[in-house]
Amino acid sequence: VERLTQEVLVLREKVAVAESQVQEATGNRRQQLLLMLEGLVAERNRLNEALQAERQLYSSLVKFHTHPDSAARDHTLQVELEGVQELRGQLEEALGRSLERLSRLETQGTLGGGEQERARALAQHAS
């Protein structure tokens, strides 16, 4: 009986150690997923800023279009259009990075428990 009791205690200890390791690994994974999600939120904020800049450029172009024709207007228009093209490129690159990160998040699995709530809160904050 004593020998069996000792074996049971050893097995319980091994199970406790294994559970502890699993919990630690799960916690690390969740932390990595949360960091990736925070990166996506930051990227979304940068996209929103770039989109706002593009809107301002477009507004500027519309206002500028109402002025009389001149060489200065044509030059300014060209500069503004180049700025819009550059912003469009930045938006497309950032969107590509965001989609790539999102894809990685999806392949790594879903978040559980409190992490899911934090993820929702971060996403809502970014909106």
C-alpha positions in Angstrom: 0.0 0.0 0.0 2.8 2.4 0.8 4.6 1.7 -2.5 1.3 2.3 -4.4 0.8 5.5 -2.4 4.3 6.7 -3.3 3.7 5.9 -7.0 0.4 7.8 -6.9 2.2 10.8 -5.3 5.0 10.7 -7.9 2.4 10.5 -10.7 0.4 13.4 -9.2 3.6 15.5 -9.1 4.4 14.6 -12.7 0.9 15.6 -13.8 1.1 18.9 -11.9 4.4 19.7 -13.5 3.1 18.8 -17.0 -0.1 20.9 -16.4 2.1 23.8 -15.3 4.2 23.6 -18.4 1.1 23.5 -20.6 -0.3 26.5 -18.9 2.9 28.4 -19.3 3.1 27.5 -23.0 -0.6 28.5 -23.5 0.1 31.8 -21.7 3.1 32.5 -24.0 1.1 31.8 -27.1 -1.8 34.0 -25.9 0.7 36.8 -25.2 2.2 36.4 -28.7 -1.3 36.5 -30.3 -2.2 39.6 -28.2 1.0 41.4 -29.4 0.2 40.5 -33.0 -3.4 41.9 -32.5 -2.0 45.1 -30.9 0.2 45.4 -34.0 -2.8 45.1 -36.2 -4.6 47.8 -34.3 -1.6 50.1 -34.6 -1.4 49.3 -38.3 -5.1 50.1 -38.7 -4.6 53.5 -36.9 -1.7 54.3 -39.4 -4.0 53.3 -42.3 -6.7 55.6 -40.9 -4.2 58.5 -40.7 -3.0 57.9 -44.2 -6.6 57.8 -45.5 -7.3 61.1 -43.7 -4.3 62.6 -45.4 -5.5 61.3 -48.8 -8.9 62.9 -48.2 -7.3 66.2 -47.3 -5.3 66.0 -50.6 -8.4 65.3 -52.5 -10.2 68.2 -50.9 -7.3 70.4 -51.7 -7.4 69.3 -55.4 -11.1 70.0 -55.6 -10.7 73.5 -54.2 -7.7 74.1 -56.4 -9.7 73.0 -59.5 -12.0 76.0 -59.0 -9.1 78.5 -59.5 -8.4 79.9 -63.0 -6.0 78.1 -65.2 -2.3 78.9 -64.8 1.1 77.2 -65.1 1.4 77.4 -61.3 -1.9 75.6 -60.9 -0.8 72.8 -63.3 2.5 72.4 -61.4 0.7 72.3 -58.0 -1.8 69.8 -59.4 1.0 67.5 -60.6 2.6 67.7 -57.2 -0.6 66.9 -55.4 -1.3 64.0 -57.8 2.1 62.6 -57.1 1.4 62.9 -53.3 -1.9 61.0 -53.8 -0.1 58.2 -55.7 2.5 57.9 -53.0 -0.2 57.8 -50.3 -2.1 55.2 -52.3 1.1 53.0 -52.5 1.6 53.4 -48.7 -2.0 52.4 -48.1 -1.7 49.3 -50.3 1.5 48.2 -48.6 0.1 48.7 -45.1 -3.1 46.8 -46.1 -1.0 44.0 -47.4 1.0 43.8 -44.1 -2.3 43.9 -42.2 -3.8 41.1 -44.2 -0.6 39.1 -43.8 -0.7 39.5 -40.0 -4.4 38.7 -39.9 -3.8 35.6 -41.9 -1.0 34.5 -39.4 -3.3 35.2 -36.5 -6.1 33.0 -38.1 -3.7 30.2 -38.7 -2.4 30.3 -35.2 -5.8 29.7 -33.8 -8.4 31.6 -31.9 -8.0 33.4 -28.6 -9.7 32.2 -25.5 -11.3 33.6 -22.4 -10.1 37.1 -21.3 -7.8 37.5 -24.2 -10.8 37.4 -26.5 -12.4 40.2 -24.6 -9.2 42.2 -24.7 -9.0 41.6 -28.4 -12.6 42.9 -28.9 -11.8 46.0 -26.8 -8.7 46.7 -28.8 -10.6 46.3 -32.1 -13.4 48.6 -30.9 -10.9 51.2 -29.7 -9.3 51.3 -33.1 -12.7 51.9 -34.9 
